Every structure is written in C-alpha cells, then in structure tokens.
C-alpha cells in the first residue's frame, strides 16, 4: 500500500474555536520529562504544547528545573517531581500524557514510565512516548499492559531498538518497519526521518516537507509537544500525528527559506507555529 498524503487543510479546520470557548475545552497536557542534565527537552516539549493551543499544560520534571521552567514558559504549570509517588497525584487530571523528552535512563526514569503507563492504562487516556521513553518501553511492556491509546514517535535508531534490529534494515524498508512497530505495540507510530511516516496498522501517511536543518537536538521534543497539544484539543491520535508532523516540518521550511538551514533551532519552530497555521 502506497502512503497517503496528509489532508492539512481539512485538519486545520478543526482548530477553529467557538466564541464561547474556555480553556477546559482544549484539554490538559501533562509532560513527564527532563531528568537532571536534560531539562531543556522538557521545556521545549511543554512550550510547544501550549503554543499549539492546549488549554492547560503541566510539566512534571526534576525539582532542579523549576526556576528555569518558570522563566522559560510561565504559562506552563511546572511541578517538581522527584519520585514516582510524587508523580501519582498529577496523573489523574490530564487529557494526554507526553512522556520521554530528556527522561534519561535511571531509577527516576523507570519510576516515571511505570507510573505513567499504569495510570494512562487505568484511566484510559492517551499517552505519547518519545526519546528515552521509547528506549525503556520494551522492558516495561513485559511488566505492564500497554495503554490502548498509545502513540510512539521514534527516530530510526529508536525504531531499530523497538524492533531489535539494525538501523540499516530499517532504512531499507521504512514502511514495513513503521507497520511492524504499530502492530507490535498496537499504537500510532510516527517514524521520524527524511519523509516522515505516520502509521496506524496498514494505514500510512507521508510528510514530504522538512529539511536537513531540522537534524538537531530538541526538534523531536518540540514535535512531541505539538502532537500532544493537538490531542488535547480533541484530535484523534492519527489526526494529531499527521497535522503535527506537517506543521512542524513546514515551520522548518519557512525558516530555511527566510534564513538558512544551519541556524535553525527548535525554539524557531515553536515561534513560527502561529505563522504556519495562518499561512496554510
């Protein structure tokens, strides 16, 4: 089956708001992210979620990042979380959990993924897993039932680890790899690379936008926040993945056309989101 193109205009119409709307209509994203030394990833994901239009965004992160988070994005409700027990009290309220940016791989990370998987499965809410969350997922999928509303956003290396294969084999048939991950984890998959693929079982969409300037740390964290913010606004997981990938890539192209590829930063993508939505 050939990949389908993304119907961006049709999806964007769902962003139109009723004049009597209030913040509760646009969902609550909880970003669980940012181990010590990786706080920037958590800040990028949470700022992207609020910028794309989520009604509320909370960030559960290491207490060391509290002041930086308040300075970077005061609109985000930052919660210092240094244990699984301290995370539990925040897991009952969100519309969507975004797990993984800057999560790291230690005992704290393991507590974060365990509690997040357990809660989203119990409460039947969506969870997006990215970055180190993906690297920990195979181990935890043996211990816990996976949430029914699951979206995974691997790059090629993470995809190879999810399938226990090599990056070279993934590159040879990305469509097959995306389908295998989707079927194995019963999830929506965003396989990030040149011509990113969005997959739900046998249904595949492709994004032809984007440029090599986006090959820099933090870009995936911004994408995770964008997709999570769209899910909070009542987009289906597949719709949010498709539109989020398109807007993210188009923002990268706008910057490249106006400036260059080398200077493109993840924060530039966030800053350009409003322009991208208006220009479509």
C-alpha positions as CSV (number, residue, x, y, z in Angstrom):
1,X,0.0,0.0,0.0
2,X,1.3,3.4,-1.0
3,X,1.5,6.2,1.6
4,X,-1.3,8.7,1.5
5,X,-0.7,12.5,1.6
6,X,-1.9,14.4,4.7
7,X,-5.0,16.5,4.3
8,X,-3.6,19.5,6.1
9,X,-6.4,22.0,5.2
10,X,-9.1,19.6,6.4
11,X,-7.4,19.0,9.7
12,X,-6.7,22.7,10.3
13,X,-10.4,23.5,10.2
14,X,-10.7,21.5,13.5
15,X,-8.6,24.2,15.2
16,X,-11.3,26.8,14.7
17,X,-12.8,27.9,18.1
18,X,-16.3,28.7,19.3
19,X,-16.6,32.2,20.6
20,X,-17.8,30.8,24.0
21,X,-14.9,28.5,24.4
22,X,-12.9,28.3,27.7
23,X,-9.6,26.7,28.5
24,X,-11.2,23.5,29.6
25,X,-12.4,22.9,26.1
26,X,-8.9,22.5,24.8
27,X,-7.5,19.8,27.1
28,X,-4.7,19.4,29.6
29,X,-1.3,18.1,28.6
30,X,0.9,16.6,31.2
31,X,4.6,16.4,30.1
32,X,6.6,14.0,32.1
33,X,10.2,14.7,31.2
34,X,13.5,16.3,32.0
35,X,16.0,14.3,34.1
36,X,18.9,16.1,35.7
37,X,21.0,17.5,32.8
38,X,18.2,17.2,30.3
39,X,15.9,19.9,31.4
40,X,15.9,21.6,28.0
41,X,14.0,18.8,26.3
42,X,11.2,19.0,28.9
43,X,10.9,22.8,28.4
44,X,10.8,22.6,24.7
45,X,8.0,19.9,24.7
46,X,5.9,21.8,27.2
47,X,6.2,25.1,25.4
48,X,5.3,23.6,22.1
49,X,2.2,22.1,23.6
50,X,1.0,25.4,25.0
51,X,1.9,27.2,21.8
52,X,-0.1,24.9,19.6
53,X,-3.2,25.7,21.7
54,X,-3.6,23.2,24.5
55,X,-5.9,24.7,27.2
56,X,-3.5,23.8,30.0
57,X,0.0,22.3,30.1
58,X,1.7,20.9,33.2
59,X,5.3,19.8,33.4
60,X,6.4,17.1,35.8
61,X,10.1,17.4,36.0
62,X,13.1,17.3,38.4
63,X,12.9,19.9,41.1
64,X,16.3,21.3,39.8
65,X,14.5,22.6,36.7
66,X,11.7,24.5,38.4
67,X,13.1,28.0,38.2
68,X,14.3,27.6,34.6
69,X,10.9,26.3,33.6
70,X,9.1,29.3,35.2
71,X,11.4,31.7,33.4
72,X,11.2,29.9,30.0
73,X,7.4,29.4,29.9
74,X,5.5,30.9,32.8
75,X,2.3,29.7,31.1
76,X,3.2,26.1,31.9
77,X,2.4,24.8,35.4
78,X,5.6,23.2,36.5
79,X,5.6,20.5,39.2
80,X,8.8,19.4,40.9
81,X,8.6,15.6,40.8
82,X,11.5,13.6,42.2
83,X,9.8,10.2,42.8
84,X,7.1,8.0,41.3
85,X,5.0,8.7,44.4
86,X,5.1,12.5,43.9
87,X,4.1,12.0,40.2
88,X,1.0,10.0,41.1
89,X,-1.0,13.0,42.3
90,X,-0.7,14.7,38.9
91,X,-1.7,11.7,36.7
92,X,-5.5,11.7,37.3
93,X,-6.2,15.1,35.7
94,X,-4.6,15.3,32.2
95,X,-6.3,14.7,28.9
96,X,-3.0,13.4,27.4
97,X,0.4,12.4,28.9
98,X,3.6,13.2,26.9
99,X,6.4,11.0,28.3
100,X,10.0,10.8,27.4
101,X,11.8,14.0,26.4
102,X,15.0,14.2,28.4
103,X,13.9,11.3,30.5
104,X,17.2,9.6,30.8
105,X,17.7,6.0,31.9
106,X,18.0,5.6,35.6
107,X,15.8,4.8,38.6
108,X,13.9,8.1,38.3
109,X,13.2,7.4,34.7
110,X,11.9,3.9,35.4
111,X,9.5,5.3,38.1
112,X,8.2,7.9,35.7
113,X,7.5,5.4,32.9
114,X,6.0,2.8,35.2
115,X,3.6,5.2,36.9
116,X,2.7,6.9,33.6
117,X,1.9,3.6,31.8
118,X,0.0,2.3,34.8
119,X,-2.1,5.4,35.1
120,X,-2.9,6.0,31.4
121,X,-4.0,2.4,31.1
122,X,-6.2,2.6,34.1
123,X,-7.7,5.9,33.2
124,X,-8.0,5.1,29.5
125,X,-6.3,8.3,28.4
126,X,-3.8,8.7,25.6
127,X,-0.1,8.7,26.1
128,X,2.7,9.8,23.7
129,X,6.1,8.2,24.2
130,X,9.3,9.7,22.8
131,X,13.0,9.6,23.3
132,X,14.3,7.6,26.3
133,X,10.7,6.6,27.0
134,X,11.0,4.6,23.8
135,X,14.3,3.0,24.9
136,X,12.7,1.9,28.1
137,X,9.4,0.8,26.6
138,X,10.3,-2.8,25.5
139,X,11.3,-3.7,29.1
140,X,8.2,-2.2,30.6
141,X,5.8,-3.6,28.0
142,X,6.7,-7.0,29.5
143,X,5.7,-5.9,33.0
144,X,2.5,-3.9,32.3
145,X,-0.4,-3.9,29.9
146,X,0.1,-1.1,27.4
147,X,-2.4,1.7,27.2
148,X,-5.0,1.3,24.4
149,X,-4.4,4.9,23.2
150,X,-0.7,4.9,22.5
151,X,1.4,7.0,20.1
152,X,5.1,6.4,19.6
153,X,7.5,8.8,17.9
154,X,10.8,7.0,17.2
155,X,13.7,8.2,15.0
156,X,15.4,5.5,13.0
157,X,17.7,4.4,15.9
158,X,14.9,4.2,18.4
159,X,12.8,2.2,15.8
160,X,15.7,-0.2,15.4
161,X,15.7,-0.8,19.2
162,X,11.9,-1.2,19.3
163,X,12.2,-4.0,16.7
164,X,15.6,-5.4,17.9
165,X,17.1,-4.9,14.5
166,X,19.6,-2.5,12.8
167,X,19.2,1.0,11.5
168,X,20.4,-0.2,8.1
169,X,17.5,-2.7,7.9
170,X,15.0,0.0,9.0
171,X,16.3,2.3,6.2
172,X,15.8,-0.4,3.6
173,X,12.0,-0.5,4.2
174,X,10.7,2.2,6.5
175,X,7.1,1.5,5.6
176,X,7.5,-2.1,6.8
177,X,9.3,-1.0,9.9
178,X,6.5,1.5,10.8
179,X,3.8,-1.1,10.3
180,X,5.7,-3.7,12.4
181,X,6.1,-1.2,15.3
182,X,2.4,-0.2,15.1
183,X,1.3,-3.8,15.1
184,X,3.7,-4.9,17.8
185,X,2.7,-2.1,20.3
186,X,-0.8,-1.6,19.0
187,X,-0.1,2.0,18.5
188,X,0.1,5.0,16.2
189,X,3.7,5.4,15.0
190,X,5.5,8.5,13.8
191,X,8.7,7.2,12.2
192,X,10.9,10.4,12.0
193,X,13.4,10.7,9.2
194,X,13.6,12.2,5.7
195,X,10.0,11.9,4.6
196,X,8.5,11.1,8.0
197,X,5.9,8.3,8.0
198,X,2.7,8.2,10.2
199,X,1.3,4.7,10.6
200,X,-1.8,3.1,12.1
201,X,-1.8,-0.6,11.2
202,X,-1.9,-0.8,7.4
203,X,-2.8,2.9,7.1
204,X,0.3,5.0,6.2
205,X,0.7,8.7,5.6
206,X,3.8,10.6,4.5
207,X,5.2,14.1,5.0
208,X,7.4,15.3,2.2
209,X,8.1,18.7,4.0
210,X,11.1,19.5,6.2
211,X,14.8,19.9,5.6
212,X,18.2,18.8,6.9
213,X,18.4,21.9,9.2
214,X,15.9,20.1,11.4
215,X,18.5,17.4,12.2
216,X,19.4,18.9,15.5
217,X,18.8,18.1,19.2
218,X,15.5,19.2,20.5
219,X,13.5,19.0,17.3
220,X,11.8,15.8,18.3
221,X,10.9,17.2,21.7
222,X,9.1,20.1,20.0
223,X,7.2,17.6,17.7
224,X,6.1,15.6,20.8
225,X,4.7,18.7,22.4
226,X,2.9,19.8,19.2
227,X,1.2,16.4,18.7
228,X,0.3,16.2,22.4
229,X,-1.2,19.7,22.3
230,X,-3.4,18.7,19.3
231,X,-4.6,15.5,21.0
232,X,-5.6,17.7,24.0
233,X,-7.8,19.7,21.5
234,X,-9.8,16.6,20.7
235,X,-7.9,15.5,17.6
236,X,-7.7,11.7,17.2
237,X,-4.2,10.3,17.7
238,X,-3.8,9.7,14.0
239,X,-5.1,13.2,13.1
240,X,-2.8,14.8,15.7
241,X,0.2,12.9,14.4
242,X,-0.4,13.8,10.8
243,X,-1.1,17.5,11.4
244,X,1.6,17.9,14.0
245,X,4.2,16.4,11.7
246,X,3.1,18.7,8.8
247,X,3.1,21.9,10.9
248,X,6.5,21.1,12.4
249,X,8.1,20.4,9.0
250,X,6.5,23.4,7.4
251,X,7.8,25.7,10.1
252,X,11.3,24.3,9.5
253,X,10.9,25.0,5.8
254,X,9.7,28.6,6.4
255,X,12.8,29.3,8.5
256,X,15.1,27.8,5.9
257,X,13.5,29.8,3.1
258,X,13.9,33.1,5.0
259,X,17.3,32.4,6.6
260,X,19.3,29.2,6.2
261,X,19.3,25.6,7.4
262,X,22.4,25.8,9.7
263,X,20.9,28.3,12.1
264,X,17.5,26.6,12.6
265,X,16.8,25.9,16.3
266,X,13.9,24.0,17.9
267,X,12.7,27.3,19.5
268,X,12.4,28.8,16.0
269,X,9.8,26.0,15.2
270,X,7.8,27.0,18.2
271,X,7.9,30.7,17.3
272,X,6.8,30.0,13.8
273,X,3.8,27.8,14.6
274,X,1.3,30.7,14.5
275,X,2.6,31.8,11.1
276,X,2.4,28.2,9.8
277,X,-1.2,27.8,10.9
278,X,-2.2,31.2,9.3
279,X,-0.4,30.5,6.0
280,X,-2.0,27.1,5.3
